[in-house]
């Protein structure tokens, strides 16, 4: 199942996170946990470090949303978050 099919009701939120406009883990923690679980089930390995895991998730999310035509490539702004 694709990310857009699984999370079609939250696609605008996921687009915002992938483009660096929304801190998914802080603003939408339930969606963040569900998306993390989605990628774990797809075989993505996380590092048990919150910052690294968030970047891994965003990289996967961004790549999937570009592949599925939800966002244009190069629309993601790299933002260094300090928690």
Buried (B, 14 or more C-beta within 10 A) or exposed (E): EEBBEEBEEBBEBBBBBBBBEBBBBEEBEEBBEEBBEBBEEEEBEBEEEEEEBBBBBBEBBBEBBBEEEBBEEEBBEEEEEEE
